């Protein structure tokens, strides 16, 4: 099939409709997908652990036979999917990018994967991640490095880096991801697609693990268009009684056609009054995005956070150390496996060992204050906006930026994730946040930034306001078709 007629060019909703019209078969779609993966993926390493080709064609043929019998399994019927290598897939290795787990075969699907499989998808492999999902740069000793869709010398972001690149390169129609510190948002922004961190509890997460405090890391959808993203969320979302903090509802509100509001109010948080060290051009790109939001009906006003950002960062450090160290502690405590952990994972575990119960309780009080400060902003605004990242996609050969050159000063980064500080606000408050494309870098903005790199901005919604946020994003999408049409 040529470029124009290949079914891989379609978004998920178009692809699903075309399959049901018999414009092409599930087998033809799978063949086109695998041909594209063969051609494009070696340069980017987005999809790893690819399933046997004959097995995938056989599964696609079964999906065709089901449609012929009048059996429609759901939105994802016959659509190829690659599951992020963090979420369990029955019968497949879930390595999390760690050599400790590189032979670990999952005995069952995670709840989200089970819902996607029940909706008819065919799992073709995994999308690549950083080790244990830590850090926004998708490299690991098991599968190697994932490279940006727009520049193979640059990082794809993370931890859903493989998913973002696979989408941007039309290797998948939609993709799953997860987000603790921007892992659905940062790689989306750096690959010119959409990535949504839903409200805390919208998608039940980790039903086999701890259920009451591990709520900062959640799963969510990624797509090249807002409609397909909302449709995938409708499959992933919904209450499950095994997940005590999951939200009521079945996800159906996200399946209904999106309806952009005619008017809405936008609070622009910028760099938090100069607090966030930001590379040249990032804020200017977001401000161009804000003008597109105005064209979609938004009234934009600059606003302050209402709480000291440094207080938020200190709160974040305690929460992250507590939760990450709890997850990796079993490996850290055994010398043989500790030696196989990357330095950043060891650092998290060591920092977590120093925490006291009082530290955690005080951080929980601070988190409540952060939530209340943001909630009060939503008395004036329908959506808040922050950059998705503080730097442009950096060279893939480095592990993380040790400093940020703002153009007027060079700011040292005191942790491996400090350069991603901009994403912690909706995470701590449990708010929905959607990374949307904000254009590309201009020529000559800074010596270290080449022309044509993508960047995104976060649209942050009110508490449990996922649907309203999607409606606003759909209006914005209608104003950025020139950016979206810019192919890798």
C-alpha positions, 0 to 999 in steps of 0.5 A: 500500500502506498503512503496515502492509502495505508490504513496506518495513516488513519486515527483510531476512530477512522480505523475502527469505522473503516474496518466495519465498512470492510474498507480493509480487513484486520489482516490487511491492517496488521500486515500494513502495521508490521510493514511500517514497524519493520521500516520505521522502528529500527531507527527509533526503537519505540516498540520492543519485544515484538510478537511473532508475525505469523501469530499476529496475522492469525489473531487478525484473521480471527478478528475478521472471522468474528466481524463476519459472524456479526461479533464486534468486540468493541472500539479496539476490535482488530486494532494493533496495540503495544502495551507499555513495558510497565503494565502486566500482559499475560504471557509476556515479559514485563521487564520495566526496563530492568535486567532484574526483571528481564525474564519475568513473564506476567501470569495475568493482564493488568486491569487496564490491559484486560479492558483493552483486550476485551475491547478487541485489540491485538497486542503486537509487543511492548513500548519501551521505557526507562528502567523502572519507569524512572526519569523522562528519558526512555533508555534501559539495559534490556532494550536500549534507547528510544529516539525522538520521532522528529530527531533520532539524535534526541530523547523521546522523553519518558517514561511513555517514550516508546508509546509516544514515538510509536504514535507519532510514527504511525506504528500504532493508532492509540497507545496506553501509558502511565504517569507519575511525574509527567510520563504521559505528558512530557513524551507527548509534548516532545513528539507532537501528540496528545497524552492525558493524565486522567483524574486520580482514580479514573482508571483503576491502577495496580489492583494487585499491589498497595491500594491506599497511598500509591495514587500518584502513579496512574495509567492513561491514554495517548493519541494523535487526536483528541477524539481517539484519546477520549475513546481509548479513555472510555475503554480504560476508565471505570469503577472496579471494586477491587480498587477502593479509590477508583471513581464511580462510572463506566467510562461511557461519558468519554465515548460521546462526541466531544463538544468544544465550549464556545467560551472558557477561561484560561489561567496561564501559570507560565514559569511560576513568576520566574521560579521554573528554570526554562530553556529559551523558546519554551514559554514563547511556544506556549504563548503561541499555543495560548493564542490558539486557545483564544481562537478556540474561545478562551479568555487568557489571563496570567495568574500566580499559583497561590502557594510557594512553589518551593514548598510544593517541591519539598512536598513532592520529594517526600511523596516520591521518595516514599512511593518509589523507594517502597516499590524498588526496596525489595531489589535494593535490599539484596546486594546482587540485585542492587548492583543491577539497578541504575544509580537513580533508582538506588538513590531513590531507595536510599533517600526513602530509607531516611524518611520518618512517619512525621515526614510523610504526614507533614507532606500529606498536609502540604499536599492538601494545601496544594490541592486547595490552592489549585481548587480555588483557582478553578473558581475563576478559571476553567483550565490552567496552563503550564509548559509540559517540559522546561527544556527541549528534547535533549541529546539522547546520549546523556542520561538527564540534564545537569543544568538548564541554560535559561539564556540569562543564567545557568541553573544546576539541577540538584536531582535527576528529575528537577528539570521536570518540576513543571509537571508535579502540580496536577499530580499532587492535586490529583487533577486531570492534565492533558499535554497538547502540542504547542508547536516547534522550536524556531531557528536560532533560539539557543545554541543547544536547540536545533530548529524543528523540535516539538514541545507541548503545554499542559491543559489542567482541568478542575477536580474530576473534570476530565470530560470538560478538559477533553472538550476544551482540548478538542476546540484547541485541536481545531486551531492547530492543524498546521502543527499536527500535520507536520510529520516527522 
